[in-house]
Amino acid sequence: MDPKEIPILGREPTCEQELLTIVVGGHKQLGIDKILKVQTRFPDMLVSINGQEVHLELEVDSLSFQQHEHVKQLRRNTQGTSEGDREARLKDRDDDRPVAILCWVEGGLELQEQVPDLRVFELQSLLRTGGKISW
């Protein structure tokens, strides 16, 4: 990816604050209807995607989610057993909203193997392809 094409920064991000800058500047093109809340503790953002409120945790590398022990801050929703419900089971333990990771680099299958219900979106791929976060 040409670093000059990265919104606002014009280079690859090196920290979560720089990811936040990209998301705030280009949230509409990423499929985020509205940014409802930004905070310094987990999860980093509360956004609206297709009318649904979703928590996004920003990470430069998706594996940092595990290193920061955020998995402990999730709970599984035991309601619903259909395949369609499976994807929405991980919730913030303090409320009933789903949680996903928005990372610059998808760190591989290790995190998906440990937390199979977690949705992970790779920001550099979304920017490169013009893709959107879908819920």
TORTITI-251583 format. One line per 8 residues: number of its first residue (from 1); their letters; for each residue x, y negated, z of C-alpha. Coordinates in nm, 2 decimals. Each point is the difference from the previous one (the first is absolute). Example, Ala and Ser with C-alpha at 12.3 -4.5 7.8 and 13.67 -1.06 7.14 Angstrom:
<sites>
1 = as = 1.23 0.45 0.78 ~ 0.14 -0.34 -0.07 .
</sites>
This chain:
<sites>
1 = mdpkeipi = 0.00 0.00 0.00 ~ 0.13 -0.34 -0.09 ~ 0.04 -0.19 0.33 ~ -0.10 -0.32 -0.17 ~ -0.35 0.15 -0.05 ~ -0.06 0.04 0.38 ~ -0.25 -0.26 0.10 ~ 0.12 -0.29 0.22 .
9 = lgreptce = 0.34 0.15 0.09 ~ 0.14 0.07 -0.34 ~ 0.21 0.28 0.15 ~ -0.06 0.32 0.19 ~ -0.12 -0.04 0.36 ~ 0.23 0.10 0.28 ~ -0.24 -0.03 0.30 ~ -0.37 0.02 0.09 .
17 = qelltivv = -0.04 -0.38 0.01 ~ 0.11 -0.01 -0.36 ~ -0.26 0.27 -0.09 ~ -0.26 -0.21 0.18 ~ 0.10 -0.30 -0.22 ~ -0.06 0.21 -0.32 ~ -0.33 0.13 0.13 ~ -0.13 -0.34 0.10 .
25 = gghkqlgi = 0.10 -0.15 -0.33 ~ -0.13 0.28 -0.22 ~ -0.27 0.16 0.21 ~ -0.27 -0.04 -0.27 ~ 0.20 0.17 -0.27 ~ 0.07 0.29 0.25 ~ -0.37 0.06 0.04 ~ -0.03 -0.16 0.34 .
33 = dkilkvqt = -0.32 -0.21 0.01 ~ 0.09 -0.19 0.32 ~ 0.27 -0.01 0.27 ~ -0.19 0.00 0.33 ~ 0.28 0.01 0.25 ~ 0.38 0.01 0.02 ~ 0.18 0.09 0.32 ~ 0.35 0.10 0.12 .
41 = rfpdmlvs = -0.11 0.32 0.17 ~ -0.13 0.32 -0.16 ~ -0.18 -0.01 -0.24 ~ 0.13 -0.30 -0.18 ~ -0.30 -0.10 -0.20 ~ -0.38 0.04 -0.01 ~ -0.13 -0.05 -0.35 ~ -0.32 0.05 -0.20 .
49 = ingqevhl = 0.03 0.24 -0.30 ~ -0.32 0.05 -0.20 ~ -0.20 -0.12 0.30 ~ 0.16 0.24 0.25 ~ 0.22 -0.13 0.28 ~ 0.33 0.19 0.00 ~ 0.32 -0.03 0.21 ~ 0.32 -0.02 -0.19 .
57 = elevdsls = 0.34 0.06 0.16 ~ 0.28 -0.16 -0.20 ~ 0.33 0.19 -0.03 ~ 0.30 -0.05 -0.23 ~ 0.03 0.38 -0.01 ~ -0.29 0.22 0.08 ~ 0.22 0.22 0.23 ~ 0.03 -0.30 0.24 .
65 = fqqhehvk = -0.36 0.07 0.09 ~ 0.11 0.32 0.17 ~ 0.32 -0.16 0.15 ~ -0.22 -0.27 0.16 ~ -0.21 0.28 0.15 ~ -0.32 -0.14 -0.15 ~ -0.14 0.35 -0.05 ~ -0.07 -0.01 0.38 .
73 = qlrrntqg = -0.21 -0.31 -0.05 ~ -0.24 0.18 -0.22 ~ -0.29 0.23 0.07 ~ -0.18 0.25 -0.21 ~ -0.37 -0.05 -0.07 ~ -0.15 0.34 0.06 ~ -0.33 -0.09 -0.18 ~ -0.05 0.14 -0.34 .
81 = tsegdrea = 0.17 0.30 -0.15 ~ -0.05 -0.05 -0.37 ~ 0.30 -0.07 -0.22 ~ -0.12 -0.36 -0.06 ~ 0.00 -0.06 0.37 ~ 0.35 0.15 0.05 ~ 0.17 -0.31 -0.14 ~ -0.17 -0.24 0.24 .
89 = rlkdrddd = 0.07 0.19 0.32 ~ 0.30 -0.20 0.13 ~ -0.12 -0.29 0.20 ~ 0.16 -0.26 0.22 ~ -0.04 0.13 0.36 ~ -0.14 -0.33 0.12 ~ -0.28 -0.04 -0.26 ~ -0.17 0.20 -0.27 .
97 = rpvailcw = 0.17 -0.14 -0.30 ~ 0.22 0.22 -0.23 ~ 0.38 -0.06 -0.01 ~ 0.23 0.02 -0.31 ~ 0.36 -0.08 -0.07 ~ 0.10 -0.26 -0.26 ~ 0.38 0.05 -0.05 ~ 0.25 -0.13 -0.25 .
105 = vegglelq = 0.15 0.35 -0.04 ~ -0.18 0.33 0.04 ~ 0.26 0.20 0.20 ~ -0.10 0.34 -0.12 ~ -0.22 0.29 0.11 ~ 0.12 0.03 0.35 ~ -0.25 -0.25 0.14 ~ -0.29 0.14 -0.21 .
113 = eqvpdlrv = 0.09 0.35 0.13 ~ -0.02 -0.11 0.36 ~ -0.30 -0.23 -0.04 ~ -0.19 0.14 -0.30 ~ -0.31 -0.22 0.04 ~ 0.20 -0.32 -0.01 ~ -0.04 -0.22 -0.31 ~ 0.33 -0.15 -0.12 .
121 = felqsllr = 0.02 -0.27 -0.27 ~ 0.33 -0.09 -0.15 ~ 0.00 -0.37 -0.07 ~ 0.28 0.00 -0.26 ~ -0.20 0.25 -0.21 ~ -0.32 -0.20 0.03 ~ 0.18 -0.31 -0.12 ~ 0.18 0.18 -0.28 .
129 = tggkisw = -0.32 0.17 -0.13 ~ -0.25 -0.27 0.09 ~ -0.17 0.26 0.22 ~ -0.23 -0.08 0.30 ~ -0.05 0.13 0.34 ~ -0.32 0.20 -0.01 ~ -0.22 0.12 0.28 .
</sites>
